[in-house]
Amino acid sequence: MNDLEKIIVEEISTLEDMRLIDVIGFIRYLKAEKPIRQEWISAWYESAIQSIHEREDELKITPAELEKQLRKKKGE
Protein backbone atom coordinates (compact mmCIF):
# COMPACT_ATOMS: atom_id res chain seq x y z
CA MET A 1 0.00 0.00 0.00
CA ASN A 2 1.48 3.35 -1.00
CA ASP A 3 1.36 6.54 1.08
CA LEU A 4 -1.63 8.01 -0.72
CA GLU A 5 -3.61 4.81 -0.21
CA LYS A 6 -2.73 4.93 3.49
CA ILE A 7 -4.06 8.49 3.74
CA ILE A 8 -7.29 7.41 2.03
CA VAL A 9 -7.73 4.47 4.43
CA GLU A 10 -7.03 6.72 7.40
CA GLU A 11 -9.59 9.26 6.20
CA ILE A 12 -12.38 6.72 5.64
CA SER A 13 -11.70 4.81 8.87
CA THR A 14 -13.59 7.45 10.86
CA LEU A 15 -16.69 7.61 8.66
CA GLU A 16 -20.09 6.26 9.63
CA ASP A 17 -21.39 3.28 7.67
CA MET A 18 -23.81 5.39 5.63
CA ARG A 19 -20.97 7.69 4.52
CA LEU A 20 -18.87 4.63 3.64
CA ILE A 21 -21.65 3.58 1.29
CA ASP A 22 -21.25 6.96 -0.42
CA VAL A 23 -17.51 6.37 -0.68
CA ILE A 24 -18.08 2.95 -2.25
CA GLY A 25 -20.48 4.50 -4.73
CA PHE A 26 -17.97 7.17 -5.61
CA ILE A 27 -15.19 4.61 -6.11
CA ARG A 28 -17.41 2.45 -8.27
CA TYR A 29 -18.39 5.48 -10.30
CA LEU A 30 -14.74 6.27 -10.95
CA LYS A 31 -14.06 2.68 -12.00
CA ALA A 32 -17.17 2.01 -14.07
CA GLU A 33 -17.51 2.56 -17.79
CA LYS A 34 -21.30 2.39 -17.75
CA PRO A 35 -22.53 2.71 -14.15
CA ILE A 36 -26.10 1.87 -13.22
CA ARG A 37 -28.32 4.95 -13.00
CA GLN A 38 -25.86 6.96 -15.05
CA GLU A 39 -27.76 10.26 -14.84
CA TRP A 40 -28.20 10.11 -11.04
CA ILE A 41 -24.60 9.14 -10.45
CA SER A 42 -23.30 11.78 -12.87
CA ALA A 43 -25.33 14.53 -11.19
CA TRP A 44 -24.20 13.39 -7.73
CA TYR A 45 -20.59 13.22 -8.86
CA GLU A 46 -20.60 16.68 -10.46
CA SER A 47 -22.25 18.18 -7.38
CA ALA A 48 -19.73 16.50 -5.07
CA ILE A 49 -16.76 17.62 -7.16
CA GLN A 50 -18.02 21.22 -7.22
CA SER A 51 -18.55 21.22 -3.45
CA ILE A 52 -15.10 19.71 -2.88
CA HIS A 53 -13.39 22.33 -5.01
CA GLU A 54 -15.26 25.13 -3.25
CA ARG A 55 -14.05 23.81 0.12
CA GLU A 56 -10.47 22.71 -0.75
CA ASP A 57 -8.82 24.87 1.92
CA GLU A 58 -11.37 23.95 4.61
CA LEU A 59 -11.09 20.23 3.81
CA LYS A 60 -7.29 20.46 3.57
CA ILE A 61 -7.13 18.75 0.19
CA THR A 62 -4.99 21.26 -1.65
CA PRO A 63 -1.88 19.84 -3.34
CA ALA A 64 0.29 21.55 -0.71
CA GLU A 65 -1.73 20.05 2.14
CA LEU A 66 -1.62 16.56 0.62
CA GLU A 67 2.14 16.86 0.15
CA LYS A 68 2.44 17.93 3.80
CA GLN A 69 0.47 14.84 4.87
CA LEU A 70 2.63 12.58 2.71
CA ARG A 71 5.83 14.04 4.19
CA LYS A 72 4.39 13.58 7.68
CA LYS A 73 3.57 9.92 6.95
CA LYS A 74 7.05 9.25 5.58
CA GLY A 75 8.55 10.74 8.74
CA GLU A 76 6.60 8.39 11.02
PyMOL Python script that loads the backbone (N, CA, C, O; Angstrom):
from pymol import cmd

cmd.read_pdbstr("""\
ATOM      1  N   MET A   1       0.850  -1.168   0.000  1.00  0.00           N
ATOM      2  CA  MET A   1       0.000   0.000   0.000  1.00  0.00           C
ATOM      3  C   MET A   1       0.904   1.242   0.000  1.00  0.00           C
ATOM      4  O   MET A   1       1.804   1.368   0.831  1.00  0.00           O
ATOM      5  N   ASN A   2       0.648   2.151  -0.943  1.00  0.00           N
ATOM      6  CA  ASN A   2       1.483   3.352  -0.996  1.00  0.00           C
ATOM      7  C   ASN A   2       0.966   4.412  -0.018  1.00  0.00           C
ATOM      8  O   ASN A   2      -0.077   4.231   0.609  1.00  0.00           O
ATOM      9  N   ASP A   3       1.700   5.508   0.103  1.00  0.00           N
ATOM     10  CA  ASP A   3       1.362   6.540   1.082  1.00  0.00           C
ATOM     11  C   ASP A   3      -0.004   7.167   0.834  1.00  0.00           C
ATOM     12  O   ASP A   3      -0.747   7.427   1.781  1.00  0.00           O
ATOM     13  N   LEU A   4      -0.338   7.409  -0.415  1.00  0.00           N
ATOM     14  CA  LEU A   4      -1.627   8.011  -0.724  1.00  0.00           C
ATOM     15  C   LEU A   4      -2.771   7.073  -0.353  1.00  0.00           C
ATOM     16  O   LEU A   4      -3.799   7.518   0.158  1.00  0.00           O
ATOM     17  N   GLU A   5      -2.600   5.796  -0.604  1.00  0.00           N
ATOM     18  CA  GLU A   5      -3.605   4.812  -0.211  1.00  0.00           C
ATOM     19  C   GLU A   5      -3.765   4.774   1.306  1.00  0.00           C
ATOM     20  O   GLU A   5      -4.878   4.626   1.810  1.00  0.00           O
ATOM     21  N   LYS A   6      -2.669   4.906   2.027  1.00  0.00           N
ATOM     22  CA  LYS A   6      -2.733   4.927   3.493  1.00  0.00           C
ATOM     23  C   LYS A   6      -3.514   6.131   3.992  1.00  0.00           C
ATOM     24  O   LYS A   6      -4.289   6.019   4.943  1.00  0.00           O
ATOM     25  N   ILE A   7      -3.317   7.288   3.355  1.00  0.00           N
ATOM     26  CA  ILE A   7      -4.057   8.486   3.737  1.00  0.00           C
ATOM     27  C   ILE A   7      -5.549   8.273   3.484  1.00  0.00           C
ATOM     28  O   ILE A   7      -6.379   8.657   4.308  1.00  0.00           O
ATOM     29  N   ILE A   8      -5.889   7.668   2.357  1.00  0.00           N
ATOM     30  CA  ILE A   8      -7.289   7.406   2.033  1.00  0.00           C
ATOM     31  C   ILE A   8      -7.910   6.481   3.077  1.00  0.00           C
ATOM     32  O   ILE A   8      -9.010   6.747   3.563  1.00  0.00           O
ATOM     33  N   VAL A   9      -7.220   5.408   3.420  1.00  0.00           N
ATOM     34  CA  VAL A   9      -7.726   4.465   4.426  1.00  0.00           C
ATOM     35  C   VAL A   9      -7.900   5.165   5.762  1.00  0.00           C
ATOM     36  O   VAL A   9      -8.903   4.956   6.444  1.00  0.00           O
ATOM     37  N   GLU A  10      -6.943   5.988   6.141  1.00  0.00           N
ATOM     38  CA  GLU A  10      -7.032   6.718   7.401  1.00  0.00           C
ATOM     39  C   GLU A  10      -8.248   7.650   7.400  1.00  0.00           C
ATOM     40  O   GLU A  10      -8.970   7.737   8.393  1.00  0.00           O
ATOM     41  N   GLU A  11      -8.465   8.335   6.293  1.00  0.00           N
ATOM     42  CA  GLU A  11      -9.595   9.259   6.198  1.00  0.00           C
ATOM     43  C   GLU A  11     -10.929   8.528   6.311  1.00  0.00           C
ATOM     44  O   GLU A  11     -11.824   8.990   7.019  1.00  0.00           O
ATOM     45  N   ILE A  12     -11.077   7.401   5.629  1.00  0.00           N
ATOM     46  CA  ILE A  12     -12.378   6.725   5.643  1.00  0.00           C
ATOM     47  C   ILE A  12     -12.600   5.906   6.912  1.00  0.00           C
ATOM     48  O   ILE A  12     -13.733   5.516   7.197  1.00  0.00           O
ATOM     49  N   SER A  13     -11.555   5.641   7.672  1.00  0.00           N
ATOM     50  CA  SER A  13     -11.700   4.813   8.867  1.00  0.00           C
ATOM     51  C   SER A  13     -12.578   5.463   9.928  1.00  0.00           C
ATOM     52  O   SER A  13     -13.067   4.771  10.821  1.00  0.00           O
ATOM     53  N   THR A  14     -12.789   6.761   9.855  1.00  0.00           N
ATOM     54  CA  THR A  14     -13.595   7.451  10.863  1.00  0.00           C
ATOM     55  C   THR A  14     -15.014   7.742  10.390  1.00  0.00           C
ATOM     56  O   THR A  14     -15.794   8.347  11.126  1.00  0.00           O
ATOM     57  N   LEU A  15     -15.358   7.327   9.189  1.00  0.00           N
ATOM     58  CA  LEU A  15     -16.692   7.608   8.658  1.00  0.00           C
ATOM     59  C   LEU A  15     -17.732   6.634   9.190  1.00  0.00           C
ATOM     60  O   LEU A  15     -17.430   5.483   9.507  1.00  0.00           O
ATOM     61  N   GLU A  16     -18.976   7.127   9.279  1.00  0.00           N
ATOM     62  CA  GLU A  16     -20.094   6.263   9.634  1.00  0.00           C
ATOM     63  C   GLU A  16     -20.397   5.340   8.451  1.00  0.00           C
ATOM     64  O   GLU A  16     -20.007   5.620   7.318  1.00  0.00           O
ATOM     65  N   ASP A  17     -21.088   4.253   8.725  1.00  0.00           N
ATOM     66  CA  ASP A  17     -21.388   3.277   7.673  1.00  0.00           C
ATOM     67  C   ASP A  17     -22.109   3.901   6.481  1.00  0.00           C
ATOM     68  O   ASP A  17     -21.808   3.568   5.335  1.00  0.00           O
ATOM     69  N   MET A  18     -23.051   4.797   6.736  1.00  0.00           N
ATOM     70  CA  MET A  18     -23.807   5.392   5.632  1.00  0.00           C
ATOM     71  C   MET A  18     -22.895   6.239   4.745  1.00  0.00           C
ATOM     72  O   MET A  18     -23.095   6.276   3.531  1.00  0.00           O
ATOM     73  N   ARG A  19     -21.918   6.907   5.308  1.00  0.00           N
ATOM     74  CA  ARG A  19     -20.971   7.688   4.515  1.00  0.00           C
ATOM     75  C   ARG A  19     -20.038   6.756   3.748  1.00  0.00           C
ATOM     76  O   ARG A  19     -19.624   7.075   2.633  1.00  0.00           O
ATOM     77  N   LEU A  20     -19.703   5.605   4.338  1.00  0.00           N
ATOM     78  CA  LEU A  20     -18.867   4.633   3.643  1.00  0.00           C
ATOM     79  C   LEU A  20     -19.569   4.107   2.396  1.00  0.00           C
ATOM     80  O   LEU A  20     -18.925   3.812   1.389  1.00  0.00           O
ATOM     81  N   ILE A  21     -20.898   3.992   2.471  1.00  0.00           N
ATOM     82  CA  ILE A  21     -21.652   3.584   1.292  1.00  0.00           C
ATOM     83  C   ILE A  21     -21.477   4.619   0.188  1.00  0.00           C
ATOM     84  O   ILE A  21     -21.330   4.263  -0.981  1.00  0.00           O
ATOM     85  N   ASP A  22     -21.494   5.904   0.556  1.00  0.00           N
ATOM     86  CA  ASP A  22     -21.251   6.965  -0.425  1.00  0.00           C
ATOM     87  C   ASP A  22     -19.862   6.833  -1.036  1.00  0.00           C
ATOM     88  O   ASP A  22     -19.684   7.010  -2.241  1.00  0.00           O
ATOM     89  N   VAL A  23     -18.886   6.523  -0.199  1.00  0.00           N
ATOM     90  CA  VAL A  23     -17.512   6.369  -0.685  1.00  0.00           C
ATOM     91  C   VAL A  23     -17.430   5.203  -1.671  1.00  0.00           C
ATOM     92  O   VAL A  23     -16.788   5.316  -2.714  1.00  0.00           O
ATOM     93  N   ILE A  24     -18.071   4.101  -1.346  1.00  0.00           N
ATOM     94  CA  ILE A  24     -18.076   2.952  -2.248  1.00  0.00           C
ATOM     95  C   ILE A  24     -18.721   3.327  -3.578  1.00  0.00           C
ATOM     96  O   ILE A  24     -18.223   2.965  -4.644  1.00  0.00           O
ATOM     97  N   GLY A  25     -19.826   4.052  -3.505  1.00  0.00           N
ATOM     98  CA  GLY A  25     -20.483   4.500  -4.727  1.00  0.00           C
ATOM     99  C   GLY A  25     -19.585   5.383  -5.562  1.00  0.00           C
ATOM    100  O   GLY A  25     -19.542   5.259  -6.786  1.00  0.00           O
ATOM    101  N   PHE A  26     -18.874   6.264  -4.910  1.00  0.00           N
ATOM    102  CA  PHE A  26     -17.967   7.166  -5.609  1.00  0.00           C
ATOM    103  C   PHE A  26     -16.833   6.386  -6.274  1.00  0.00           C
ATOM    104  O   PHE A  26     -16.482   6.653  -7.424  1.00  0.00           O
ATOM    105  N   ILE A  27     -16.271   5.436  -5.560  1.00  0.00           N
ATOM    106  CA  ILE A  27     -15.193   4.614  -6.107  1.00  0.00           C
ATOM    107  C   ILE A  27     -15.692   3.808  -7.310  1.00  0.00           C
ATOM    108  O   ILE A  27     -15.023   3.725  -8.339  1.00  0.00           O
ATOM    109  N   ARG A  28     -16.859   3.228  -7.160  1.00  0.00           N
ATOM    110  CA  ARG A  28     -17.411   2.446  -8.272  1.00  0.00           C
ATOM    111  C   ARG A  28     -17.716   3.324  -9.468  1.00  0.00           C
ATOM    112  O   ARG A  28     -17.558   2.902 -10.614  1.00  0.00           O
ATOM    113  N   TYR A  29     -18.152   4.544  -9.205  1.00  0.00           N
ATOM    114  CA  TYR A  29     -18.393   5.478 -10.299  1.00  0.00           C
ATOM    115  C   TYR A  29     -17.094   5.738 -11.057  1.00  0.00           C
ATOM    116  O   TYR A  29     -17.066   5.712 -12.287  1.00  0.00           O
ATOM    117  N   LEU A  30     -16.029   5.988 -10.316  1.00  0.00           N
ATOM    118  CA  LEU A  30     -14.742   6.266 -10.946  1.00  0.00           C
ATOM    119  C   LEU A  30     -14.231   5.078 -11.748  1.00  0.00           C
ATOM    120  O   LEU A  30     -13.547   5.266 -12.754  1.00  0.00           O
ATOM    121  N   LYS A  31     -14.546   3.876 -11.329  1.00  0.00           N
ATOM    122  CA  LYS A  31     -14.060   2.677 -12.000  1.00  0.00           C
ATOM    123  C   LYS A  31     -14.944   2.219 -13.154  1.00  0.00           C
ATOM    124  O   LYS A  31     -14.470   1.544 -14.068  1.00  0.00           O
ATOM    125  N   ALA A  32     -16.207   2.576 -13.120  1.00  0.00           N
ATOM    126  CA  ALA A  32     -17.168   2.015 -14.075  1.00  0.00           C
ATOM    127  C   ALA A  32     -17.156   2.738 -15.414  1.00  0.00           C
ATOM    128  O   ALA A  32     -16.974   3.954 -15.483  1.00  0.00           O
ATOM    129  N   GLU A  33     -17.353   1.970 -16.468  1.00  0.00           N
ATOM    130  CA  GLU A  33     -17.512   2.560 -17.786  1.00  0.00           C
ATOM    131  C   GLU A  33     -18.960   2.963 -18.015  1.00  0.00           C
ATOM    132  O   GLU A  33     -19.238   4.023 -18.576  1.00  0.00           O
ATOM    133  N   LYS A  34     -19.874   2.117 -17.581  1.00  0.00           N
ATOM    134  CA  LYS A  34     -21.300   2.392 -17.753  1.00  0.00           C
ATOM    135  C   LYS A  34     -22.018   2.088 -16.432  1.00  0.00           C
ATOM    136  O   LYS A  34     -22.665   1.048 -16.304  1.00  0.00           O
ATOM    137  N   PRO A  35     -21.906   2.991 -15.451  1.00  0.00           N
ATOM    138  CA  PRO A  35     -22.528   2.715 -14.151  1.00  0.00           C
ATOM    139  C   PRO A  35     -24.059   2.683 -14.246  1.00  0.00           C
ATOM    140  O   PRO A  35     -24.667   3.308 -15.114  1.00  0.00           O
ATOM    141  N   ILE A  36     -24.642   1.938 -13.329  1.00  0.00           N
ATOM    142  CA  ILE A  36     -26.099   1.873 -13.216  1.00  0.00           C
ATOM    143  C   ILE A  36     -26.594   3.258 -12.793  1.00  0.00           C
ATOM    144  O   ILE A  36     -25.936   3.951 -12.016  1.00  0.00           O
ATOM    145  N   ARG A  37     -27.736   3.646 -13.301  1.00  0.00           N
ATOM    146  CA  ARG A  37     -28.319   4.953 -13.000  1.00  0.00           C
ATOM    147  C   ARG A  37     -27.359   6.079 -13.365  1.00  0.00           C
ATOM    148  O   ARG A  37     -27.085   6.965 -12.556  1.00  0.00           O
ATOM    149  N   GLN A  38     -26.867   6.032 -14.560  1.00  0.00           N
ATOM    150  CA  GLN A  38     -25.855   6.961 -15.053  1.00  0.00           C
ATOM    151  C   GLN A  38     -26.185   8.424 -14.757  1.00  0.00           C
ATOM    152  O   GLN A  38     -25.322   9.160 -14.279  1.00  0.00           O
ATOM    153  N   GLU A  39     -27.411   8.856 -15.030  1.00  0.00           N
ATOM    154  CA  GLU A  39     -27.764  10.259 -14.836  1.00  0.00           C
ATOM    155  C   GLU A  39     -27.694  10.649 -13.367  1.00  0.00           C
ATOM    156  O   GLU A  39     -27.165  11.711 -13.040  1.00  0.00           O
ATOM    157  N   TRP A  40     -28.218   9.808 -12.471  1.00  0.00           N
ATOM    158  CA  TRP A  40     -28.197  10.108 -11.042  1.00  0.00           C
ATOM    159  C   TRP A  40     -26.763  10.171 -10.525  1.00  0.00           C
ATOM    160  O   TRP A  40     -26.392  11.090  -9.796  1.00  0.00           O
ATOM    161  N   ILE A  41     -25.976   9.193 -10.909  1.00  0.00           N
ATOM    162  CA  ILE A  41     -24.596   9.138 -10.448  1.00  0.00           C
ATOM    163  C   ILE A  41     -23.802  10.317 -11.007  1.00  0.00           C
ATOM    164  O   ILE A  41     -23.004  10.918 -10.288  1.00  0.00           O
ATOM    165  N   SER A  42     -24.009  10.650 -12.264  1.00  0.00           N
ATOM    166  CA  SER A  42     -23.297  11.781 -12.869  1.00  0.00           C
ATOM    167  C   SER A  42     -23.639  13.081 -12.170  1.00  0.00           C
ATOM    168  O   SER A  42     -22.751  13.887 -11.896  1.00  0.00           O
ATOM    169  N   ALA A  43     -24.917  13.299 -11.877  1.00  0.00           N
ATOM    170  CA  ALA A  43     -25.330  14.526 -11.186  1.00  0.00           C
ATOM    171  C   ALA A  43     -24.730  14.576  -9.783  1.00  0.00           C
ATOM    172  O   ALA A  43     -24.244  15.619  -9.346  1.00  0.00           O
ATOM    173  N   TRP A  44     -24.769  13.451  -9.087  1.00  0.00           N
ATOM    174  CA  TRP A  44     -24.204  13.393  -7.735  1.00  0.00           C
ATOM    175  C   TRP A  44     -22.702  13.668  -7.777  1.00  0.00           C
ATOM    176  O   TRP A  44     -22.178  14.423  -6.958  1.00  0.00           O
ATOM    177  N   TYR A  45     -22.028  13.061  -8.723  1.00  0.00           N
ATOM    178  CA  TYR A  45     -20.585  13.216  -8.862  1.00  0.00           C
ATOM    179  C   TYR A  45     -20.229  14.676  -9.149  1.00  0.00           C
ATOM    180  O   TYR A  45     -19.348  15.235  -8.497  1.00  0.00           O
ATOM    181  N   GLU A  46     -20.895  15.289 -10.105  1.00  0.00           N
ATOM    182  CA  GLU A  46     -20.603  16.678 -10.456  1.00  0.00           C
ATOM    183  C   GLU A  46     -20.863  17.608  -9.284  1.00  0.00           C
ATOM    184  O   GLU A  46     -20.087  18.533  -9.044  1.00  0.00           O
ATOM    185  N   SER A  47     -21.935  17.377  -8.558  1.00  0.00           N
ATOM    186  CA  SER A  47     -22.248  18.183  -7.376  1.00  0.00           C
ATOM    187  C   SER A  47     -21.185  18.015  -6.295  1.00  0.00           C
ATOM    188  O   SER A  47     -20.760  18.987  -5.672  1.00  0.00           O
ATOM    189  N   ALA A  48     -20.761  16.768  -6.081  1.00  0.00           N
ATOM    190  CA  ALA A  48     -19.734  16.498  -5.074  1.00  0.00           C
ATOM    191  C   ALA A  48     -18.409  17.144  -5.453  1.00  0.00           C
ATOM    192  O   ALA A  48     -17.749  17.743  -4.604  1.00  0.00           O
ATOM    193  N   ILE A  49     -18.014  17.029  -6.708  1.00  0.00           N
ATOM    194  CA  ILE A  49     -16.757  17.624  -7.158  1.00  0.00           C
ATOM    195  C   ILE A  49     -16.789  19.137  -6.992  1.00  0.00           C
ATOM    196  O   ILE A  49     -15.810  19.730  -6.538  1.00  0.00           O
ATOM    197  N   GLN A  50     -17.908  19.772  -7.356  1.00  0.00           N
ATOM    198  CA  GLN A  50     -18.024  21.221  -7.223  1.00  0.00           C
ATOM    199  C   GLN A  50     -17.906  21.630  -5.754  1.00  0.00           C
ATOM    200  O   GLN A  50     -17.186  22.573  -5.426  1.00  0.00           O
ATOM    201  N   SER A  51     -18.606  20.928  -4.880  1.00  0.00           N
ATOM    202  CA  SER A  51     -18.545  21.222  -3.455  1.00  0.00           C
ATOM    203  C   SER A  51     -17.135  21.031  -2.904  1.00  0.00           C
ATOM    204  O   SER A  51     -16.665  21.837  -2.101  1.00  0.00           O
ATOM    205  N   ILE A  52     -16.471  19.979  -3.330  1.00  0.00           N
ATOM    206  CA  ILE A  52     -15.101  19.710  -2.876  1.00  0.00           C
ATOM    207  C   ILE A  52     -14.177  20.839  -3.289  1.00  0.00           C
ATOM    208  O   ILE A  52     -13.390  21.324  -2.477  1.00  0.00           O
ATOM    209  N   HIS A  53     -14.264  21.263  -4.540  1.00  0.00           N
ATOM    210  CA  HIS A  53     -13.386  22.333  -5.014  1.00  0.00           C
ATOM    211  C   HIS A  53     -13.671  23.654  -4.307  1.00  0.00           C
ATOM    212  O   HIS A  53     -12.751  24.438  -4.076  1.00  0.00           O
ATOM    213  N   GLU A  54     -14.916  23.907  -3.965  1.00  0.00           N
ATOM    214  CA  GLU A  54     -15.263  25.126  -3.249  1.00  0.00           C
ATOM    215  C   GLU A  54     -14.725  25.118  -1.821  1.00  0.00           C
ATOM    216  O   GLU A  54     -14.533  26.178  -1.225  1.00  0.00           O
ATOM    217  N   ARG A  55     -14.480  23.933  -1.273  1.00  0.00           N
ATOM    218  CA  ARG A  55     -14.048  23.808   0.123  1.00  0.00           C
ATOM    219  C   ARG A  55     -12.635  23.226   0.266  1.00  0.00           C
ATOM    220  O   ARG A  55     -12.299  22.692   1.323  1.00  0.00           O
ATOM    221  N   GLU A  56     -11.806  23.321  -0.777  1.00  0.00           N
ATOM    222  CA  GLU A  56     -10.470  22.714  -0.747  1.00  0.00           C
ATOM    223  C   GLU A  56      -9.660  23.114   0.480  1.00  0.00           C
ATOM    224  O   GLU A  56      -9.085  22.257   1.151  1.00  0.00           O
ATOM    225  N   ASP A  57      -9.613  24.410   0.777  1.00  0.00           N
ATOM    226  CA  ASP A  57      -8.825  24.869   1.918  1.00  0.00           C
ATOM    227  C   ASP A  57      -9.387  24.338   3.235  1.00  0.00           C
ATOM    228  O   ASP A  57      -8.641  23.865   4.092  1.00  0.00           O
ATOM    229  N   GLU A  58     -10.713  24.421   3.387  1.00  0.00           N
ATOM    230  CA  GLU A  58     -11.371  23.949   4.605  1.00  0.00           C
ATOM    231  C   GLU A  58     -11.156  22.444   4.811  1.00  0.00           C
ATOM    232  O   GLU A  58     -10.922  21.992   5.931  1.00  0.00           O
ATOM    233  N   LEU A  59     -11.239  21.683   3.728  1.00  0.00           N
ATOM    234  CA  LEU A  59     -11.088  20.232   3.810  1.00  0.00           C
ATOM    235  C   LEU A  59      -9.629  19.777   3.800  1.00  0.00           C
ATOM    236  O   LEU A  59      -9.333  18.596   3.979  1.00  0.00           O
ATOM    237  N   LYS A  60      -8.730  20.730   3.588  1.00  0.00           N
ATOM    238  CA  LYS A  60      -7.285  20.459   3.567  1.00  0.00           C
ATOM    239  C   LYS A  60      -6.924  19.428   2.503  1.00  0.00           C
ATOM    240  O   LYS A  60      -6.212  18.459   2.768  1.00  0.00           O
ATOM    241  N   ILE A  61      -7.433  19.661   1.291  1.00  0.00           N
ATOM    242  CA  ILE A  61      -7.127  18.751   0.186  1.00  0.00           C
ATOM    243  C   ILE A  61      -6.408  19.460  -0.952  1.00  0.00           C
ATOM    244  O   ILE A  61      -6.422  18.997  -2.093  1.00  0.00           O
ATOM    245  N   THR A  62      -5.785  20.579  -0.635  1.00  0.00           N
ATOM    246  CA  THR A  62      -4.992  21.260  -1.654  1.00  0.00           C
ATOM    247  C   THR A  62      -3.733  20.435  -1.916  1.00  0.00           C
ATOM    248  O   THR A  62      -3.323  19.656  -1.055  1.00  0.00           O
ATOM    249  N   PRO A  63      -3.117  20.588  -3.075  1.00  0.00           N
ATOM    250  CA  PRO A  63      -1.879  19.844  -3.340  1.00  0.00           C
ATOM    251  C   PRO A  63      -0.824  20.053  -2.249  1.00  0.00           C
ATOM    252  O   PRO A  63      -0.139  19.108  -1.858  1.00  0.00           O
ATOM    253  N   ALA A  64      -0.698  21.267  -1.766  1.00  0.00           N
ATOM    254  CA  ALA A  64       0.288  21.548  -0.711  1.00  0.00           C
ATOM    255  C   ALA A  64      -0.044  20.790   0.572  1.00  0.00           C
ATOM    256  O   ALA A  64       0.851  20.260   1.229  1.00  0.00           O
ATOM    257  N   GLU A  65      -1.319  20.738   0.928  1.00  0.00           N
ATOM    258  CA  GLU A  65      -1.732  20.047   2.143  1.00  0.00           C
ATOM    259  C   GLU A  65      -1.535  18.538   2.008  1.00  0.00           C
ATOM    260  O   GLU A  65      -1.108  17.882   2.959  1.00  0.00           O
ATOM    261  N   LEU A  66      -1.841  17.986   0.840  1.00  0.00           N
ATOM    262  CA  LEU A  66      -1.619  16.556   0.623  1.00  0.00           C
ATOM    263  C   LEU A  66      -0.134  16.216   0.676  1.00  0.00           C
ATOM    264  O   LEU A  66       0.255  15.192   1.237  1.00  0.00           O
ATOM    265  N   GLU A  67       0.685  17.071   0.096  1.00  0.00           N
ATOM    266  CA  GLU A  67       2.139  16.857   0.152  1.00  0.00           C
ATOM    267  C   GLU A  67       2.627  16.900   1.598  1.00  0.00           C
ATOM    268  O   GLU A  67       3.480  16.107   1.996  1.00  0.00           O
ATOM    269  N   LYS A  68       2.082  17.827   2.377  1.00  0.00           N
ATOM    270  CA  LYS A  68       2.436  17.930   3.796  1.00  0.00           C
ATOM    271  C   LYS A  68       2.076  16.635   4.528  1.00  0.00           C
ATOM    272  O   LYS A  68       2.861  16.143   5.339  1.00  0.00           O
ATOM    273  N   GLN A  69       0.890  16.081   4.244  1.00  0.00           N
ATOM    274  CA  GLN A  69       0.473  14.835   4.872  1.00  0.00           C
ATOM    275  C   GLN A  69       1.372  13.673   4.456  1.00  0.00           C
ATOM    276  O   GLN A  69       1.727  12.832   5.281  1.00  0.00           O
ATOM    277  N   LEU A  70       1.737  13.629   3.183  1.00  0.00           N
ATOM    278  CA  LEU A  70       2.627  12.577   2.711  1.00  0.00           C
ATOM    279  C   LEU A  70       3.998  12.660   3.388  1.00  0.00           C
ATOM    280  O   LEU A  70       4.552  11.641   3.800  1.00  0.00           O
ATOM    281  N   ARG A  71       4.541  13.874   3.500  1.00  0.00           N
ATOM    282  CA  ARG A  71       5.828  14.041   4.185  1.00  0.00           C
ATOM    283  C   ARG A  71       5.727  13.623   5.638  1.00  0.00           C
ATOM    284  O   ARG A  71       6.646  12.998   6.168  1.00  0.00           O
ATOM    285  N   LYS A  72       4.619  13.960   6.290  1.00  0.00           N
ATOM    286  CA  LYS A  72       4.393  13.582   7.682  1.00  0.00           C
ATOM    287  C   LYS A  72       4.361  12.059   7.810  1.00  0.00           C
ATOM    288  O   LYS A  72       4.960  11.504   8.731  1.00  0.00           O
ATOM    289  N   LYS A  73       3.669  11.380   6.897  1.00  0.00           N
ATOM    290  CA  LYS A  73       3.574   9.923   6.947  1.00  0.00           C
ATOM    291  C   LYS A  73       4.939   9.269   6.753  1.00  0.00           C
ATOM    292  O   LYS A  73       5.263   8.283   7.415  1.00  0.00           O
ATOM    293  N   LYS A  74       5.730   9.822   5.844  1.00  0.00           N
ATOM    294  CA  LYS A  74       7.054   9.254   5.582  1.00  0.00           C
ATOM    295  C   LYS A  74       7.979   9.435   6.769  1.00  0.00           C
ATOM    296  O   LYS A  74       8.904   8.647   6.968  1.00  0.00           O
ATOM    297  N   GLY A  75       7.728  10.482   7.567  1.00  0.00           N
ATOM    298  CA  GLY A  75       8.551  10.742   8.741  1.00  0.00           C
ATOM    299  C   GLY A  75       8.204   9.864   9.921  1.00  0.00           C
ATOM    300  O   GLY A  75       8.992   9.750  10.860  1.00  0.00           O
ATOM    301  N   GLU A  76       7.026   9.234   9.889  1.00  0.00           N
ATOM    302  CA  GLU A  76       6.598   8.386  11.018  1.00  0.00           C
ATOM    303  C   GLU A  76       7.311   7.060  11.035  1.00  0.00           C
ATOM    304  O   GLU A  76       7.064   6.238  11.918  1.00  0.00           O
TER     305      GLU A  76
END
""", "prot")
cmd.dss("prot")
cmd.show_as("cartoon", "prot")
cmd.util.cbc("prot")
cmd.orient("prot")
